[in-house]
Amino acid sequence: MIERCCAELFKGGFRPHQCHKIGRLEHMGRFYCTLHHPPSIAARRALRDKKWQEKYAKAREEFKREALAEKLLAKYSTEELEAAKGVELIL
């Protein structure tokens, strides 16, 4: 006997209905399709999160650097900064 995926879906209403796909993967005694299989969902989510973290790690570092620069330059007046344009700073 072919078993259907046991995932309950909520589409456009309050009553759930069972996924119409064939359950090919077993998890804890229940059959799931490849889309709703809990370990597959966790693996896809981990891959997606890893990509987002890599993508935005550079942006976060840039924002931190800008915030630090603003904090360091906030104590100086505009005239003092204009006067120090030709001076190289070694950090």
N, CA, C and O atoms as CSV, one atom per row, in Angstrom:
chain,resi,resn,atom,element,x,y,z
A,1,MET,N,N,0.836,-1.183,0.000
A,1,MET,CA,C,0.000,0.000,0.000
A,1,MET,C,C,0.885,1.253,0.000
A,1,MET,O,O,1.856,1.340,0.753
A,2,ILE,N,N,0.546,2.186,-0.827
A,2,ILE,CA,C,1.276,3.440,-0.902
A,2,ILE,C,C,0.705,4.395,0.137
A,2,ILE,O,O,-0.504,4.615,0.201
A,3,GLU,N,N,1.588,4.953,0.941
A,3,GLU,CA,C,1.136,5.896,1.960
A,3,GLU,C,C,1.373,7.319,1.507
A,3,GLU,O,O,2.377,7.626,0.864
A,4,ARG,N,N,0.441,8.174,1.850
A,4,ARG,CA,C,0.597,9.592,1.530
A,4,ARG,C,C,1.427,10.268,2.616
A,4,ARG,O,O,1.570,9.757,3.727
A,5,CYS,N,N,1.966,11.424,2.266
A,5,CYS,CA,C,2.714,12.233,3.229
A,5,CYS,C,C,1.773,12.598,4.375
A,5,CYS,O,O,0.615,12.943,4.144
A,6,CYS,N,N,2.265,12.522,5.597
A,6,CYS,CA,C,1.406,12.761,6.756
A,6,CYS,C,C,1.365,14.230,7.182
A,6,CYS,O,O,0.736,14.559,8.187
A,7,ALA,N,N,2.021,15.109,6.438
A,7,ALA,CA,C,2.054,16.528,6.823
A,7,ALA,C,C,0.674,17.154,6.648
A,7,ALA,O,O,-0.017,16.897,5.662
A,8,GLU,N,N,0.283,17.981,7.620
A,8,GLU,CA,C,-0.983,18.703,7.530
A,8,GLU,C,C,-0.707,20.112,7.032
A,8,GLU,O,O,0.163,20.806,7.559
A,9,LEU,N,N,-1.442,20.527,6.027
A,9,LEU,CA,C,-1.252,21.841,5.416
A,9,LEU,C,C,-2.476,22.707,5.646
A,9,LEU,O,O,-3.601,22.212,5.705
A,10,PHE,N,N,-2.246,23.996,5.775
A,10,PHE,CA,C,-3.321,24.959,5.930
A,10,PHE,C,C,-3.281,25.890,4.722
A,10,PHE,O,O,-2.412,26.758,4.634
A,11,LYS,N,N,-4.208,25.714,3.803
A,11,LYS,CA,C,-4.235,26.543,2.608
A,11,LYS,C,C,-5.570,27.266,2.527
A,11,LYS,O,O,-6.616,26.651,2.324
A,12,GLY,N,N,-5.517,28.567,2.686
A,12,GLY,CA,C,-6.698,29.390,2.466
A,12,GLY,C,C,-7.870,29.125,3.388
A,12,GLY,O,O,-9.014,29.374,3.007
A,13,GLY,N,N,-7.625,28.637,4.569
A,13,GLY,CA,C,-8.727,28.400,5.490
A,13,GLY,C,C,-8.223,27.937,6.836
A,13,GLY,O,O,-7.025,27.950,7.120
A,14,PHE,N,N,-9.172,27.528,7.653
A,14,PHE,CA,C,-8.827,27.130,9.010
A,14,PHE,C,C,-8.715,25.617,9.159
A,14,PHE,O,O,-8.189,25.131,10.161
A,15,ARG,N,N,-9.197,24.878,8.186
A,15,ARG,CA,C,-9.164,23.420,8.285
A,15,ARG,C,C,-7.926,22.872,7.584
A,15,ARG,O,O,-7.641,23.231,6.442
A,16,PRO,N,N,-7.199,22.010,8.266
A,16,PRO,CA,C,-6.010,21.429,7.621
A,16,PRO,C,C,-6.413,20.323,6.653
A,16,PRO,O,O,-7.472,19.709,6.786
A,17,HIS,N,N,-5.552,20.090,5.689
A,17,HIS,CA,C,-5.728,18.934,4.822
A,17,HIS,C,C,-4.383,18.245,4.663
A,17,HIS,O,O,-3.331,18.854,4.861
A,18,GLN,N,N,-4.431,16.988,4.309
A,18,GLN,CA,C,-3.206,16.192,4.200
A,18,GLN,C,C,-2.517,16.481,2.868
A,18,GLN,O,O,-3.169,16.701,1.847
A,19,CYS,N,N,-1.200,16.474,2.902
A,19,CYS,CA,C,-0.408,16.660,1.687
A,19,CYS,C,C,-0.789,15.563,0.686
A,19,CYS,O,O,-0.995,14.412,1.069
A,20,HIS,N,N,-0.879,15.926,-0.588
A,20,HIS,CA,C,-1.322,14.975,-1.604
A,20,HIS,C,C,-0.186,14.134,-2.189
A,20,HIS,O,O,-0.439,13.237,-2.994
A,21,LYS,N,N,1.055,14.410,-1.797
A,21,LYS,CA,C,2.194,13.688,-2.360
A,21,LYS,C,C,2.390,12.334,-1.673
A,21,LYS,O,O,1.915,12.109,-0.559
A,22,ILE,N,N,3.089,11.454,-2.353
A,22,ILE,CA,C,3.376,10.125,-1.808
A,22,ILE,C,C,4.486,10.242,-0.766
A,22,ILE,O,O,5.488,10.920,-0.993
A,23,GLY,N,N,4.305,9.582,0.371
A,23,GLY,CA,C,5.312,9.577,1.426
A,23,GLY,C,C,6.413,8.585,1.100
A,23,GLY,O,O,6.191,7.374,1.137
A,24,ARG,N,N,7.589,9.081,0.783
A,24,ARG,CA,C,8.702,8.208,0.391
A,24,ARG,C,C,9.753,8.074,1.498
A,24,ARG,O,O,10.497,7.094,1.525
A,25,LEU,N,N,9.819,9.031,2.394
A,25,LEU,CA,C,10.839,9.032,3.439
A,25,LEU,C,C,10.177,8.829,4.796
A,25,LEU,O,O,9.189,9.488,5.121
A,26,GLU,N,N,10.729,7.914,5.583
A,26,GLU,CA,C,10.159,7.634,6.894
A,26,GLU,C,C,10.930,8.394,7.963
A,26,GLU,O,O,12.158,8.469,7.925
A,27,HIS,N,N,10.199,8.952,8.913
A,27,HIS,CA,C,10.804,9.653,10.050
A,27,HIS,C,C,9.930,9.390,11.267
A,27,HIS,O,O,8.762,9.778,11.307
A,28,MET,N,N,10.512,8.727,12.254
A,28,MET,CA,C,9.829,8.397,13.503
A,28,MET,C,C,8.506,7.650,13.254
A,28,MET,O,O,7.486,7.933,13.882
A,29,GLY,N,N,8.558,6.696,12.328
A,29,GLY,CA,C,7.401,5.848,12.076
A,29,GLY,C,C,6.342,6.436,11.164
A,29,GLY,O,O,5.320,5.793,10.922
A,30,ARG,N,N,6.552,7.623,10.660
A,30,ARG,CA,C,5.572,8.251,9.772
A,30,ARG,C,C,6.229,8.563,8.434
A,30,ARG,O,O,7.431,8.824,8.376
A,31,PHE,N,N,5.461,8.536,7.377
A,31,PHE,CA,C,5.990,8.776,6.039
A,31,PHE,C,C,5.773,10.224,5.622
A,31,PHE,O,O,4.717,10.809,5.861
A,32,TYR,N,N,6.806,10.787,4.990
A,32,TYR,CA,C,6.768,12.174,4.521
A,32,TYR,C,C,7.240,12.232,3.071
A,32,TYR,O,O,8.024,11.392,2.628
A,33,CYS,N,N,6.756,13.228,2.342
A,33,CYS,CA,C,7.302,13.479,1.009
A,33,CYS,C,C,8.634,14.215,1.190
A,33,CYS,O,O,8.985,14.607,2.303
A,34,THR,N,N,9.368,14.397,0.098
A,34,THR,CA,C,10.680,15.033,0.209
A,34,THR,C,C,10.580,16.489,0.637
A,34,THR,O,O,11.543,17.037,1.175
A,35,LEU,N,N,9.445,17.121,0.412
A,35,LEU,CA,C,9.272,18.524,0.789
A,35,LEU,C,C,9.021,18.694,2.288
A,35,LEU,O,O,9.520,19.646,2.889
A,36,HIS,N,N,8.262,17.796,2.894
A,36,HIS,CA,C,7.861,17.953,4.294
A,36,HIS,C,C,8.638,17.074,5.271
A,36,HIS,O,O,8.330,17.086,6.463
A,37,HIS,N,N,9.624,16.319,4.817
A,37,HIS,CA,C,10.432,15.443,5.665
A,37,HIS,C,C,11.221,16.307,6.655
A,37,HIS,O,O,12.051,17.103,6.217
A,38,PRO,N,N,10.997,16.185,7.974
A,38,PRO,CA,C,11.639,17.078,8.950
A,38,PRO,C,C,13.160,17.185,8.854
A,38,PRO,O,O,13.662,18.307,8.919
A,39,PRO,N,N,13.943,16.094,8.703
A,39,PRO,CA,C,15.396,16.272,8.551
A,39,PRO,C,C,15.775,17.017,7.270
A,39,PRO,O,O,16.758,17.757,7.247
A,40,SER,N,N,14.993,16.822,6.205
A,40,SER,CA,C,15.262,17.548,4.958
A,40,SER,C,C,14.987,19.038,5.132
A,40,SER,O,O,15.728,19.876,4.618
A,41,ILE,N,N,13.927,19.363,5.853
A,41,ILE,CA,C,13.598,20.764,6.131
A,41,ILE,C,C,14.719,21.409,6.928
A,41,ILE,O,O,15.126,22.533,6.635
A,42,ALA,N,N,15.224,20.697,7.943
A,42,ALA,CA,C,16.311,21.229,8.772
A,42,ALA,C,C,17.573,21.451,7.947
A,42,ALA,O,O,18.267,22.449,8.136
A,43,ALA,N,N,17.876,20.530,7.033
A,43,ALA,CA,C,19.076,20.674,6.198
A,43,ALA,C,C,18.937,21.862,5.249
A,43,ALA,O,O,19.884,22.628,5.073
A,44,ARG,N,N,17.758,22.021,4.635
A,44,ARG,CA,C,17.541,23.163,3.733
A,44,ARG,C,C,17.621,24.485,4.488
A,44,ARG,O,O,18.194,25.457,3.995
A,45,ARG,N,N,17.046,24.514,5.682
A,45,ARG,CA,C,17.069,25.729,6.494
A,45,ARG,C,C,18.499,26.089,6.910
A,45,ARG,O,O,18.875,27.260,6.895
A,46,ALA,N,N,19.295,25.077,7.283
A,46,ALA,CA,C,20.690,25.315,7.680
A,46,ALA,C,C,21.499,25.852,6.510
A,46,ALA,O,O,22.308,26.763,6.688
A,47,LEU,N,N,21.296,25.303,5.311
A,47,LEU,CA,C,21.997,25.777,4.128
A,47,LEU,C,C,21.611,27.213,3.800
A,47,LEU,O,O,22.470,28.034,3.480
A,48,ARG,N,N,20.317,27.515,3.882
A,48,ARG,CA,C,19.835,28.873,3.625
A,48,ARG,C,C,20.402,29.863,4.632
A,48,ARG,O,O,20.836,30.952,4.257
A,49,ASP,N,N,20.401,29.489,5.911
A,49,ASP,CA,C,20.925,30.378,6.949
A,49,ASP,C,C,22.420,30.613,6.786
A,49,ASP,O,O,22.903,31.719,7.027
A,50,LYS,N,N,23.154,29.589,6.382
A,50,LYS,CA,C,24.594,29.724,6.170
A,50,LYS,C,C,24.876,30.714,5.039
A,50,LYS,O,O,25.771,31.551,5.154
A,51,LYS,N,N,24.114,30.620,3.950
A,51,LYS,CA,C,24.291,31.546,2.829
A,51,LYS,C,C,24.005,32.982,3.253
A,51,LYS,O,O,24.742,33.896,2.884
A,52,TRP,N,N,22.931,33.186,4.030
A,52,TRP,CA,C,22.591,34.538,4.483
A,52,TRP,C,C,23.665,35.093,5.410
A,52,TRP,O,O,24.026,36.266,5.318
A,53,GLN,N,N,24.171,34.255,6.297
A,53,GLN,CA,C,25.208,34.717,7.216
A,53,GLN,C,C,26.460,35.120,6.474
A,53,GLN,O,O,27.072,36.133,6.814
A,54,GLU,N,N,26.862,34.358,5.470
A,54,GLU,CA,C,28.035,34.711,4.681
A,54,GLU,C,C,27.808,36.003,3.902
A,54,GLU,O,O,28.703,36.842,3.791
A,55,LYS,N,N,26.608,36.150,3.369
A,55,LYS,CA,C,26.299,37.321,2.552
A,55,LYS,C,C,26.333,38.607,3.370
A,55,LYS,O,O,26.846,39.627,2.909
A,56,TYR,N,N,25.791,38.557,4.578
A,56,TYR,CA,C,25.664,39.772,5.359
A,56,TYR,C,C,26.749,39.978,6.407
A,56,TYR,O,O,26.730,40.987,7.112
A,57,ALA,N,N,27.686,39.057,6.526
A,57,ALA,CA,C,28.792,39.236,7.474
A,57,ALA,C,C,29.641,40.444,7.072
A,57,ALA,O,O,30.056,41.230,7.924
A,58,LYS,N,N,29.893,40.583,5.782
A,58,LYS,CA,C,30.685,41.711,5.288
A,58,LYS,C,C,29.965,43.036,5.544
A,58,LYS,O,O,30.594,44.015,5.946
A,59,ALA,N,N,28.665,43.069,5.316
A,59,ALA,CA,C,27.889,44.291,5.547
A,59,ALA,C,C,27.885,44.663,7.029
A,59,ALA,O,O,27.988,45.841,7.374
A,60,ARG,N,N,27.767,43.664,7.904
A,60,ARG,CA,C,27.786,43.950,9.352
A,60,ARG,C,C,29.121,44.548,9.777
A,60,ARG,O,O,29.159,45.481,10.578
A,61,GLU,N,N,30.227,44.009,9.238
A,61,GLU,CA,C,31.550,44.543,9.564
A,61,GLU,C,C,31.688,45.989,9.082
A,61,GLU,O,O,32.260,46.831,9.774
A,62,GLU,N,N,31.167,46.262,7.908
A,62,GLU,CA,C,31.239,47.625,7.370
A,62,GLU,C,C,30.438,48.595,8.241
A,62,GLU,O,O,30.892,49.708,8.507
A,63,PHE,N,N,29.257,48.183,8.681
A,63,PHE,CA,C,28.448,49.034,9.556
A,63,PHE,C,C,29.157,49.280,10.889
A,63,PHE,O,O,29.116,50.391,11.417
A,64,LYS,N,N,29.802,48.253,11.430
A,64,LYS,CA,C,30.544,48.416,12.682
A,64,LYS,C,C,31.687,49.417,12.507
A,64,LYS,O,O,31.923,50.270,13.363
A,65,ARG,N,N,32.396,49.291,11.371
A,65,ARG,CA,C,33.506,50.194,11.093
A,65,ARG,C,C,33.034,51.638,10.965
A,65,ARG,O,O,33.672,52.550,11.491
A,66,GLU,N,N,31.923,51.848,10.269
A,66,GLU,CA,C,31.375,53.197,10.113
A,66,GLU,C,C,30.933,53.774,11.453
A,66,GLU,O,O,31.166,54.950,11.730
A,67,ALA,N,N,30.301,52.958,12.279
A,67,ALA,CA,C,29.849,53.422,13.587
A,67,ALA,C,C,31.032,53.806,14.467
A,67,ALA,O,O,30.976,54.802,15.189
A,68,LEU,N,N,32.101,53.016,14.408
A,68,LEU,CA,C,33.296,53.329,15.183
A,68,LEU,C,C,33.935,54.624,14.698
A,68,LEU,O,O,34.371,55.444,15.506
A,69,ALA,N,N,33.992,54.810,13.381
A,69,ALA,CA,C,34.570,56.042,12.825
A,69,ALA,C,C,33.761,57.262,13.260
A,69,ALA,O,O,34.333,58.285,13.636
A,70,GLU,N,N,32.436,57.157,13.211
A,70,GLU,CA,C,31.596,58.275,13.655
A,70,GLU,C,C,31.808,58.571,15.131
A,70,GLU,O,O,31.850,59.731,15.539
A,71,LYS,N,N,31.941,57.528,15.920
A,71,LYS,CA,C,32.143,57.705,17.359
A,71,LYS,C,C,33.483,58.387,17.643
A,71,LYS,O,O,33.575,59.248,18.518
A,72,LEU,N,N,34.521,57.994,16.896
A,72,LEU,CA,C,35.845,58.589,17.095
A,72,LEU,C,C,35.896,60.040,16.617
A,72,LEU,O,O,36.553,60.877,17.236
A,73,LEU,N,N,35.208,60.334,15.527
A,73,LEU,CA,C,35.254,61.684,14.965
A,73,LEU,C,C,34.253,62.638,15.605
A,73,LEU,O,O,34.316,63.843,15.359
A,74,ALA,N,N,33.339,62.136,16.412
A,74,ALA,CA,C,32.305,62.976,17.009
A,74,ALA,C,C,32.884,64.008,17.978
A,74,ALA,O,O,32.285,65.067,18.168
A,75,LYS,N,N,34.012,63.730,18.584
A,75,LYS,CA,C,34.566,64.654,19.580
A,75,LYS,C,C,35.332,65.822,18.953
A,75,LYS,O,O,35.748,66.739,19.661
A,76,TYR,N,N,35.520,65.795,17.631
A,76,TYR,CA,C,36.244,66.871,16.956
A,76,TYR,C,C,35.272,67.771,16.198
A,76,TYR,O,O,34.265,67.304,15.666
A,77,SER,N,N,35.578,69.040,16.155
A,77,SER,CA,C,34.742,69.976,15.411
A,77,SER,C,C,35.094,69.899,13.930
A,77,SER,O,O,36.120,69.333,13.553
A,78,THR,N,N,34.245,70.467,13.108
A,78,THR,CA,C,34.464,70.454,11.662
A,78,THR,C,C,35.734,71.212,11.302
A,78,THR,O,O,36.469,70.803,10.404
A,79,GLU,N,N,35.994,72.306,11.993
A,79,GLU,CA,C,37.197,73.098,11.702
A,79,GLU,C,C,38.465,72.295,11.997
A,79,GLU,O,O,39.426,72.342,11.229
A,80,GLU,N,N,38.463,71.570,13.094
A,80,GLU,CA,C,39.624,70.757,13.444
A,80,GLU,C,C,39.859,69.645,12.416
A,80,GLU,O,O,41.003,69.331,12.086
A,81,LEU,N,N,38.785,69.061,11.919
A,81,LEU,CA,C,38.916,68.012,10.915
A,81,LEU,C,C,39.411,68.569,9.588
A,81,LEU,O,O,40.215,67.932,8.907
A,82,GLU,N,N,38.933,69.762,9.216
A,82,GLU,CA,C,39.393,70.394,7.985
A,82,GLU,C,C,40.882,70.740,8.064
A,82,GLU,O,O,41.612,70.604,7.082
A,83,ALA,N,N,41.320,71.185,9.233
A,83,ALA,CA,C,42.714,71.553,9.440
A,83,ALA,C,C,43.634,70.324,9.401
A,83,ALA,O,O,44.799,70.431,9.019
A,84,ALA,N,N,43.124,69.194,9.787
A,84,ALA,CA,C,43.934,67.971,9.855
A,84,ALA,C,C,43.845,67.125,8.589
A,84,ALA,O,O,44.247,65.962,8.611
A,85,LYS,N,N,43.338,67.665,7.497
A,85,LYS,CA,C,43.182,66.891,6.270
A,85,LYS,C,C,44.502,66.351,5.740
A,85,LYS,O,O,44.555,65.211,5.277
A,86,GLY,N,N,45.546,67.128,5.796
A,86,GLY,CA,C,46.829,66.704,5.250
A,86,GLY,C,C,47.607,65.800,6.165
A,86,GLY,O,O,48.630,65.256,5.750
A,87,VAL,N,N,47.174,65.614,7.382
A,87,VAL,CA,C,47.899,64.801,8.367
A,87,VAL,C,C,47.475,63.357,8.228
A,87,VAL,O,O,46.282,63.056,8.207
A,88,GLU,N,N,48.456,62.449,8.133
A,88,GLU,CA,C,48.138,61.026,8.064
A,88,GLU,C,C,48.035,60.474,9.481
A,88,GLU,O,O,48.857,60.770,10.348
A,89,LEU,N,N,47.002,59.665,9.689
A,89,LEU,CA,C,46.805,59.024,10.976
A,89,LEU,C,C,47.265,57.576,10.890
A,89,LEU,O,O,46.974,56.890,9.910
A,90,ILE,N,N,47.965,57.116,11.886
A,90,ILE,CA,C,48.384,55.738,11.952
A,90,ILE,C,C,47.605,55.089,13.065
A,90,ILE,O,O,47.759,55.435,14.237
A,91,LEU,N,N,46.757,54.133,12.688
A,91,LEU,CA,C,45.932,53.463,13.694
A,91,LEU,C,C,46.447,52.065,13.922
A,91,LEU,O,O,45.890,51.328,14.735
